[in-house]
Amino acid sequence: MATSGQQTRGISNFQRMVGKVRDVHRGGFPGSLALNPTYWKERLDPLHRPTTQLNPLWYVFLRDPNRGPDFFAWLARREAGEVRGVRYLELEDRATYRITFSNADGGVRVNFHPSLLGLSQDEKEVIFVLDRAGNFYVGQKEVGRFHHSSFLAGAPVLAAGSMRLTNGRIGEVNNHSGHYHPGISHLTHVARAMQTQGVNVQNVNIVMYGPGNRELSRNTAAQLLGIAAPA
């Protein structure tokens, strides 16, 4: 039978866990995508260390008899020096990553902030998220440093994925995002947001991939919205 002290600690740990789950889902809205649970540690870590770094340390923490109740407090005691984690953008920094679109030569071009013009050169696959207001944010993935969670600081999104570009022109939009695991309904939000911004949705290919990067479906944004191709 548990002692009163054990019961108190159990209640305290449960309340701490509930608080952390609420923190991950803060800012959610109907139809939004929250971070996949695999990446909750990254979101909750004050330094936003990547999950690939945190997961092995979690098992070390569990084996430490002197660990205490808080994983991140234990990490702070364990580690010395500067730790470089996943970058979470502040609100004032997000404008640099916000994009617009232009219809050009039978295709769709991405318009980047001047500091990101390098993304409009050659062939690239860039990551993006779509926020609740219909704004697109795009950047170059950097493993362990810049991920889908970076744009909105781990908050829920309306959609996420990747764009394959050739000299700034969209070749396809897809659902590549381990942090958010978007489905076809979220890619439909992408199509609708592009249409709202004046994009010719007949000229955007939207691709859904499954396990092993197997192509499950390929449609134009117009097809996802139920818009017939011009005769």
ChimeraX attribute file (.defattr): number of C-alpha atoms within 10 A of each C-alpha:
attribute: neighborCount
match mode: 1-to-1
recipient: residues
	/A:1	5
	/A:2	8
	/A:3	8
	/A:4	9
	/A:5	9
	/A:6	11
	/A:7	12
	/A:8	12
	/A:9	13
	/A:10	13
	/A:11	12
	/A:12	13
	/A:13	14
	/A:14	12
	/A:15	11
	/A:16	13
	/A:17	12
	/A:18	11
	/A:19	11
	/A:20	16
	/A:21	13
	/A:22	11
	/A:23	15
	/A:24	21
	/A:25	17
	/A:26	13
	/A:27	14
	/A:28	16
	/A:29	13
	/A:30	7
	/A:31	14
	/A:32	20
	/A:33	22
	/A:34	24
	/A:35	22
	/A:36	14
	/A:37	13
	/A:38	13
	/A:39	21
	/A:40	20
	/A:41	20
	/A:42	23
	/A:43	24
	/A:44	16
	/A:45	18
	/A:46	12
	/A:47	17
	/A:48	25
	/A:49	20
	/A:50	22
	/A:51	20
	/A:52	13
	/A:53	12
	/A:54	19
	/A:55	15
	/A:56	10
	/A:57	14
	/A:58	16
	/A:59	10
	/A:60	11
	/A:61	20
	/A:62	12
	/A:63	10
	/A:64	10
	/A:65	7
	/A:66	9
	/A:67	16
	/A:68	11
	/A:69	13
	/A:70	11
	/A:71	16
	/A:72	17
	/A:73	13
	/A:74	16
	/A:75	16
	/A:76	13
	/A:77	9
	/A:78	10
	/A:79	9
	/A:80	8
	/A:81	6
	/A:82	7
	/A:83	10
	/A:84	12
	/A:85	18
	/A:86	22
	/A:87	19
	/A:88	21
	/A:89	17
	/A:90	12
	/A:91	10
	/A:92	7
	/A:93	11
	/A:94	16
	/A:95	13
	/A:96	15
	/A:97	18
	/A:98	19
	/A:99	16
	/A:100	16
	/A:101	19
	/A:102	15
	/A:103	15
	/A:104	12
	/A:105	8
	/A:106	10
	/A:107	16
	/A:108	21
	/A:109	21
	/A:110	20
	/A:111	17
	/A:112	21
	/A:113	15
	/A:114	8
	/A:115	9
	/A:116	14
	/A:117	12
	/A:118	14
	/A:119	22
	/A:120	17
	/A:121	12
	/A:122	11
	/A:123	15
	/A:124	19
	/A:125	19
	/A:126	17
	/A:127	24
	/A:128	29
	/A:129	27
	/A:130	25
	/A:131	20
	/A:132	18
	/A:133	9
	/A:134	18
	/A:135	16
	/A:136	21
	/A:137	22
	/A:138	25
	/A:139	24
	/A:140	18
	/A:141	16
	/A:142	10
	/A:143	10
	/A:144	16
	/A:145	15
	/A:146	19
	/A:147	23
	/A:148	27
	/A:149	28
	/A:150	21
	/A:151	29
	/A:152	18
	/A:153	18
	/A:154	27
	/A:155	20
	/A:156	25
	/A:157	27
	/A:158	25
	/A:159	29
	/A:160	33
	/A:161	26
	/A:162	23
	/A:163	26
	/A:164	17
	/A:165	22
	/A:166	17
	/A:167	16
	/A:168	22
	/A:169	24
	/A:170	21
	/A:171	21
	/A:172	20
	/A:173	27
	/A:174	25
	/A:175	24
	/A:176	24
	/A:177	19
	/A:178	16
	/A:179	20
	/A:180	26
	/A:181	16
	/A:182	23
	/A:183	18
	/A:184	17
	/A:185	13
	/A:186	21
	/A:187	24
	/A:188	18
	/A:189	21
	/A:190	26
	/A:191	23
	/A:192	18
	/A:193	18
	/A:194	20
	/A:195	16
	/A:196	12
	/A:197	13
	/A:198	12
	/A:199	22
	/A:200	19
	/A:201	24
	/A:202	19
	/A:203	18
	/A:204	23
	/A:205	20
	/A:206	25
	/A:207	21
	/A:208	20
	/A:209	16
	/A:210	12
	/A:211	7
	/A:212	6
	/A:213	9
	/A:214	9
	/A:215	12
	/A:216	10
	/A:217	11
	/A:218	16
	/A:219	15
	/A:220	20
	/A:221	28
	/A:222	21
	/A:223	18
	/A:224	21
	/A:225	15
	/A:226	9
	/A:227	12
	/A:228	10
	/A:229	10
	/A:230	5
	/A:231	3
